């Protein structure tokens, strides 16, 4: 199982590809079963202007590694973290196939309104991200991933949106992503009752698991709870990070059920499908925090101590966060990028295996909004030094445009 991170531009456009152990490369951009891909904040070319070019005009100084989104495999999710044009770039978004039934656009609420106003996409494929709350199961968006083979467990990908409070600039949030692959491996035989799973290749999504038995003609968007729900502690390793025990206390969460594919696990239904089978080997969970402008760790802690702990998704696989700290006067919004001082707290508390620089491109900027900007740049060596002072073991990476990094569980 692995996470492949590809930097498509010099700023904050990434393609995340999660793959199970059994994944094999395939031609013609067709992704192998169990693979799940997320395109983040696509901006490939052309200027980014806010309100008026005299207020903010920005453009890349390094060409993106692709000229069109058709040059990458069609992603399962396009994730837009905010409505600002360097994250929600209309010209680039229009390169997506508006008729696609394979891609879902998940966006920060203001960005979702902006995308719907384009009238380019089927409105049923564009969704505003709900604000995460540990008390609301439907505040985590879930994607059901079908089993790779009969007898395997389905996988699940989740996305959670954590905005900063009282953020006048509207820049600061964190987005949590987890991926548990579908399982095809088996271990010891056991007797249990489970509905026969449908072996389809469609990713289905919802923000709330249904509680009642659905009609066979109308399968649910996400399956109901499975009798095989469990929580496990993962143990994985990389060349760049060690894994101390988690400082976060486990908390009860209603957002991490392993779910059966399409039927209610009630006794009446299960009795129709009783058989002896082999339990698939439990899979580990990969996790990502994407926060290019940064938020205080205190905002991420409830998500980490509930969802990440119960999903066995710690240590964090990857943190995508700025290195450079950028400040504006308070009357222009104040802090722009939290940079190293803000990111190191997240990396240390979540024991991140790798911290990848995000939103640190030296763009060509002009306009009133950037005349008073003060930037404190940090290089990778300074980030490593700061992490070492806190006795952390997080790896540090700066990806060039087009460069890829594979992180294995």
LOMI-43729 format. One record per residue (C-alpha): x, y, z. Coordinates in Angstrom, 3 decimals. Example, Ala and Ser with C-alpha at 12.3 -4.5 7.8 and 13.67 -1.06 7.14 Angstrom:
PT,c1,c2,c3
PT,12.300,-4.500,7.800
PT,13.670,-1.060,7.140
This chain:
PT,c1,c2,c3
PT,0.000,0.000,0.000
PT,1.368,3.387,-0.922
PT,0.693,7.076,-1.421
PT,2.201,8.721,-4.484
PT,2.422,12.536,-4.311
PT,3.058,14.383,-7.575
PT,3.626,18.135,-7.682
PT,1.963,19.418,-10.841
PT,2.923,23.089,-10.513
PT,5.419,24.991,-8.402
PT,2.784,26.000,-5.865
PT,-0.039,23.964,-4.335
PT,-1.404,21.728,-7.099
PT,-0.874,18.078,-6.181
PT,-2.074,14.726,-7.480
PT,-2.411,12.181,-4.670
PT,-2.718,8.539,-5.734
PT,-3.475,5.939,-3.070
PT,-2.844,2.340,-4.119
PT,-3.365,-1.040,-2.428
PT,-0.679,-3.712,-2.236
PT,-2.134,-5.608,-5.161
PT,-2.034,-2.565,-7.458
PT,-0.423,-3.078,-10.854
PT,0.267,-0.351,-13.448
PT,-2.122,-0.330,-16.363
PT,-1.983,1.403,-19.778
PT,-4.182,4.172,-21.165
PT,-4.560,5.969,-17.810
PT,-6.907,3.264,-16.476
PT,-6.302,3.021,-12.753
PT,-6.017,-0.419,-11.123
PT,-8.805,-1.692,-8.821
PT,-8.627,-0.234,-5.339
PT,-6.715,2.858,-6.434
PT,-8.073,6.220,-5.281
PT,-6.834,9.563,-6.638
PT,-7.346,13.169,-5.535
PT,-6.426,16.261,-7.548
PT,-5.838,19.226,-5.216
PT,-6.273,22.915,-6.099
PT,-5.498,22.732,-9.839
PT,-3.924,25.857,-11.364
PT,-1.785,25.060,-14.391
PT,-1.298,28.271,-16.358
PT,-2.554,31.784,-16.906
PT,-2.835,34.566,-14.323
PT,-4.645,34.486,-11.024
PT,-6.444,37.729,-10.206
PT,-8.589,38.621,-7.225
PT,-11.354,41.247,-7.653
PT,-9.190,43.380,-9.942
PT,-5.606,43.058,-11.240
PT,-4.740,46.248,-9.366
PT,-5.620,44.492,-6.106
PT,-3.887,41.179,-6.849
PT,-2.299,39.813,-9.992
PT,-0.272,36.615,-9.726
PT,1.291,34.196,-12.174
PT,3.667,31.239,-12.103
PT,7.371,31.754,-12.609
PT,7.882,28.049,-13.388
PT,5.766,26.267,-15.982
PT,3.550,23.444,-14.741
PT,4.634,19.921,-15.663
PT,1.476,19.401,-17.727
PT,-0.359,21.834,-19.979
PT,-3.822,20.314,-19.586
PT,-5.623,18.157,-17.028
PT,-6.355,15.641,-19.767
PT,-2.702,14.617,-19.478
PT,-3.292,12.890,-16.135
PT,-5.614,10.010,-15.232
PT,-9.133,11.186,-14.490
PT,-9.184,11.702,-10.705
PT,-11.889,10.348,-8.461
PT,-11.999,13.633,-6.511
PT,-11.074,17.216,-7.334
PT,-10.496,18.928,-3.999
PT,-10.695,22.735,-3.790
PT,-9.545,24.175,-0.456
PT,-10.733,27.787,-0.921
PT,-12.308,30.167,-3.414
PT,-9.195,32.310,-4.060
PT,-8.177,32.009,-7.745
PT,-4.776,30.442,-7.064
PT,-6.650,27.501,-5.516
PT,-9.948,27.658,-7.433
PT,-8.730,28.589,-10.923
PT,-11.609,28.742,-13.367
PT,-9.626,28.327,-16.589
PT,-7.945,25.191,-15.268
PT,-11.160,23.728,-13.851
PT,-12.813,24.108,-17.253
PT,-10.283,21.599,-18.588
PT,-12.129,18.876,-16.655
PT,-14.702,16.836,-18.550
PT,-18.089,18.320,-17.564
PT,-19.877,15.089,-18.500
PT,-17.695,12.827,-16.380
PT,-19.541,10.532,-13.980
PT,-16.275,9.341,-12.415
PT,-15.086,12.591,-10.861
PT,-16.616,14.375,-7.883
PT,-15.710,17.970,-6.994
PT,-15.515,18.677,-3.265
PT,-14.931,22.313,-2.389
PT,-14.856,24.737,0.493
PT,-18.390,26.217,0.618
PT,-17.565,29.568,-1.025
PT,-15.539,27.754,-3.691
PT,-18.429,25.364,-4.361
PT,-20.718,28.337,-5.048
PT,-18.133,29.805,-7.396
PT,-17.780,26.509,-9.298
PT,-21.550,26.042,-9.596
PT,-21.825,29.609,-10.912
PT,-19.540,28.614,-13.802
PT,-22.399,26.403,-15.080
PT,-19.807,24.074,-16.540
PT,-20.408,20.975,-14.412
PT,-23.372,18.794,-13.567
PT,-24.512,20.284,-10.212
PT,-24.922,16.780,-8.787
PT,-21.130,16.322,-9.061
PT,-20.216,19.488,-7.111
PT,-20.504,19.404,-3.317
PT,-19.645,21.856,-0.538
PT,-17.479,20.372,2.199
PT,-19.212,20.280,5.589
PT,-17.308,21.557,8.612
PT,-15.895,18.675,10.634
PT,-17.453,17.941,14.005
PT,-16.676,14.910,16.111
PT,-20.332,14.875,17.134
PT,-21.689,14.756,13.585
PT,-21.012,11.562,11.609
PT,-22.113,13.215,8.376
PT,-19.378,15.863,8.668
PT,-16.902,13.362,7.209
PT,-17.311,12.677,3.477
PT,-16.870,8.964,2.739
PT,-16.021,7.088,-0.444
PT,-16.780,3.379,-0.627
PT,-14.124,1.357,-2.484
PT,-15.322,-2.086,-3.648
PT,-13.394,-5.242,-2.671
PT,-10.712,-6.273,-5.131
PT,-11.885,-9.884,-5.136
PT,-14.703,-11.998,-3.656
PT,-14.274,-12.525,0.055
PT,-12.283,-9.338,0.502
PT,-13.242,-6.348,2.597
PT,-14.192,-3.054,0.961
PT,-11.950,-0.058,1.432
PT,-12.811,3.517,2.293
PT,-11.470,6.999,1.648
PT,-12.569,9.935,3.792
PT,-12.229,13.709,3.535
PT,-12.840,16.179,6.366
PT,-12.778,19.985,6.249
PT,-11.436,21.911,9.270
PT,-11.684,25.715,8.841
PT,-10.046,28.290,11.090
PT,-12.337,30.271,13.350
PT,-12.850,34.007,12.793
PT,-10.583,33.944,9.745
PT,-11.213,37.312,8.065
PT,-8.962,36.466,5.114
PT,-10.687,33.131,4.456
PT,-7.288,31.543,3.781
PT,-6.759,29.201,6.684
PT,-8.085,25.666,6.900
PT,-6.907,22.087,7.048
PT,-8.282,19.168,5.082
PT,-7.853,15.667,6.449
PT,-7.713,12.689,4.088
PT,-7.587,8.985,4.939
PT,-7.402,5.889,2.771
PT,-7.980,2.295,3.854
PT,-7.536,0.001,0.830
PT,-9.873,-2.827,-0.061
PT,-8.558,-6.210,0.952
PT,-8.070,-9.304,-1.172
PT,-5.721,-11.238,1.125
PT,-7.146,-13.884,3.450
PT,-6.032,-15.476,6.676
PT,-7.672,-17.919,9.095
PT,-11.134,-19.330,8.199
PT,-14.066,-18.174,10.298
PT,-17.812,-18.678,10.222
PT,-19.842,-15.539,9.741
PT,-22.816,-14.134,7.866
PT,-22.347,-11.411,5.297
PT,-24.302,-10.307,2.225
PT,-22.649,-11.006,-1.084
PT,-20.782,-7.820,-2.131
PT,-21.289,-6.330,-5.583
PT,-18.038,-6.290,-7.514
PT,-18.473,-2.987,-9.293
PT,-15.819,-0.358,-9.961
PT,-17.874,2.708,-9.082
PT,-16.807,4.854,-6.153
PT,-19.880,5.875,-4.191
PT,-19.910,8.696,-1.721
PT,-22.077,10.060,1.038
PT,-21.837,12.065,4.218
PT,-24.047,9.822,6.316
PT,-24.342,6.059,6.481
PT,-27.922,4.790,6.112
PT,-29.437,3.022,9.081
PT,-32.251,1.075,7.444
PT,-32.304,-1.747,4.922
PT,-32.343,-0.307,1.393
PT,-34.332,-1.558,-1.537
PT,-32.321,-3.827,-3.875
PT,-33.342,-1.587,-6.776
PT,-31.883,1.492,-5.057
PT,-28.539,0.618,-3.433
PT,-27.283,3.137,-0.861
PT,-24.628,5.696,-1.648
PT,-22.494,4.155,1.066
PT,-23.001,0.765,2.683
PT,-24.429,0.312,6.186
PT,-22.381,-0.815,9.125
PT,-20.711,-4.205,8.998
PT,-20.655,-6.742,11.790
PT,-16.880,-6.836,11.313
PT,-16.208,-3.334,12.633
PT,-12.890,-3.070,14.427
PT,-10.120,-0.663,15.282
PT,-6.462,-1.623,15.026
PT,-3.124,-0.016,15.772
PT,-0.853,0.242,12.787
PT,2.864,-0.233,12.751
PT,4.661,0.891,9.635
PT,8.056,2.236,8.719
PT,9.816,4.483,6.248
PT,13.424,5.403,5.645
PT,12.956,8.906,6.981
PT,10.853,8.648,10.086
PT,10.518,6.697,13.305
PT,7.189,6.044,14.950
PT,6.829,6.902,18.630
PT,3.612,6.117,20.396
PT,0.775,8.519,19.729
PT,0.285,11.385,22.212
PT,-3.371,11.448,21.307
PT,-5.834,9.536,23.441
PT,-8.223,7.220,21.572
PT,-11.752,8.539,21.420
PT,-14.997,6.988,20.360
PT,-15.907,7.916,16.808
PT,-18.888,7.107,14.648
PT,-16.981,7.792,11.451
PT,-14.797,4.695,11.025
PT,-17.112,1.741,10.533
PT,-16.004,-0.955,8.111
PT,-19.154,-1.342,6.102
PT,-20.765,-4.107,4.115
PT,-21.186,-3.380,0.418
PT,-24.875,-2.932,-0.202
PT,-27.244,-4.598,2.285
PT,-28.167,-4.158,5.924
PT,-26.387,-6.578,8.242
PT,-29.598,-7.507,10.052
PT,-30.166,-11.069,11.206
PT,-32.959,-11.590,8.694
PT,-30.811,-10.635,5.720
PT,-27.618,-12.272,6.984
PT,-29.389,-15.613,7.443
PT,-29.979,-15.694,3.706
PT,-26.223,-15.597,3.026
PT,-24.642,-17.663,5.809
PT,-21.436,-19.337,4.687
PT,-17.910,-20.144,5.794
PT,-15.267,-17.802,4.503
PT,-11.844,-16.426,5.288
PT,-11.403,-13.107,7.002
PT,-9.238,-10.714,5.000
PT,-6.085,-9.501,6.662
PT,-6.791,-6.074,8.231
PT,-5.323,-3.255,6.176
PT,-3.487,-0.214,7.465
PT,-4.749,3.321,6.886
PT,-2.835,6.125,5.181
PT,-3.490,9.725,6.221
PT,-2.773,13.213,4.892
PT,-3.257,16.729,6.239
PT,-3.361,19.391,3.518
PT,-3.059,22.896,4.953
PT,-1.121,25.201,2.612
PT,-1.768,28.361,4.648
PT,-1.830,26.591,8.011
PT,-4.066,26.421,11.064
PT,-3.254,26.030,14.780
PT,-2.906,22.406,15.829
PT,-5.624,23.007,18.425
PT,-8.125,23.007,15.539
PT,-6.824,19.702,14.176
PT,-6.620,17.954,17.548
PT,-10.339,16.956,17.789
PT,-10.165,15.426,14.311
PT,-6.921,13.623,15.104
PT,-8.001,12.303,18.515
PT,-11.297,10.978,17.187
PT,-11.194,10.148,13.486
PT,-7.477,9.476,12.952
PT,-7.042,7.476,16.145
PT,-10.102,5.296,15.667
PT,-9.201,4.742,11.995
PT,-5.683,3.628,13.009
PT,-4.367,6.396,10.753
PT,-1.504,7.589,12.928
PT,1.343,8.337,12.534
PT,0.339,10.782,9.806
PT,1.625,9.658,6.412
PT,2.120,13.120,4.902
PT,1.728,16.772,5.858
PT,1.363,19.218,2.942
PT,2.067,22.631,4.477
PT,4.024,25.782,3.658
PT,7.616,26.265,4.843
PT,7.695,30.047,4.317
PT,5.935,32.405,6.717
PT,4.102,35.258,4.983
PT,2.596,38.250,6.812
PT,0.382,41.137,5.755
PT,-0.734,44.081,7.900
PT,-3.832,43.309,9.969
PT,-5.943,45.558,7.754
PT,-5.024,43.365,4.755
PT,-5.872,40.143,6.542
PT,-2.804,39.543,8.719
PT,-1.040,36.198,8.446
PT,-1.062,34.652,4.960
PT,1.056,31.516,5.454
PT,1.832,30.053,8.885
PT,4.993,28.476,7.491
PT,7.529,26.586,9.579
PT,6.489,28.005,12.983
PT,2.934,26.750,12.490
PT,3.641,23.537,10.612
PT,6.185,22.119,13.035
PT,3.539,21.820,15.767
PT,1.301,19.765,13.467
PT,4.173,17.569,12.271
PT,5.361,16.800,15.798
PT,1.963,16.141,17.359
PT,0.830,13.852,14.534
PT,4.292,12.234,14.172
PT,4.208,12.970,10.440
PT,6.399,10.641,8.405
PT,6.984,13.305,5.756
PT,6.395,17.049,5.526
PT,6.100,18.225,1.916
PT,6.453,21.904,1.074
PT,3.233,23.414,-0.306
PT,2.332,26.911,-1.523
PT,5.945,28.161,-1.392
PT,6.424,29.104,-5.045
PT,8.103,32.444,-5.696
PT,5.324,33.740,-7.938
PT,5.275,37.008,-9.811
PT,2.875,39.072,-7.691
PT,1.651,42.630,-8.028
PT,-1.171,44.778,-6.696
PT,-2.271,46.557,-3.547
PT,-2.692,43.363,-1.518
PT,0.992,42.396,-1.772
PT,2.694,45.777,-1.388
PT,3.068,45.342,2.386
PT,3.800,41.593,2.396
PT,6.737,40.420,4.521
PT,8.061,36.921,3.806
PT,10.423,34.886,5.971
PT,11.730,32.039,3.837
PT,12.804,28.706,5.311
PT,14.747,26.029,3.458
PT,14.546,22.280,3.997
PT,17.614,22.235,6.234
PT,16.047,24.784,8.593
PT,12.845,22.762,8.725
PT,14.805,19.599,9.589
PT,16.713,21.474,12.281
PT,13.511,22.737,13.885
PT,12.003,19.250,13.854
PT,15.145,17.783,15.397
PT,15.013,20.327,18.241
PT,11.626,18.903,19.139
PT,13.086,15.369,18.983
PT,10.924,14.564,15.983
PT,11.846,12.274,13.101
PT,9.715,13.704,10.298
PT,11.198,13.530,6.820
PT,11.259,16.766,4.824
PT,10.706,17.079,1.079
PT,10.639,19.895,-1.462
PT,9.225,18.570,-4.733
PT,10.174,20.267,-7.967
PT,7.485,20.774,-10.566
PT,6.656,17.336,-11.973
PT,8.552,15.482,-9.263
PT,6.902,12.561,-7.454
PT,7.366,11.034,-4.016
PT,6.096,7.584,-3.029
PT,5.372,6.920,0.636
PT,4.787,3.311,1.660
PT,2.924,2.008,4.703
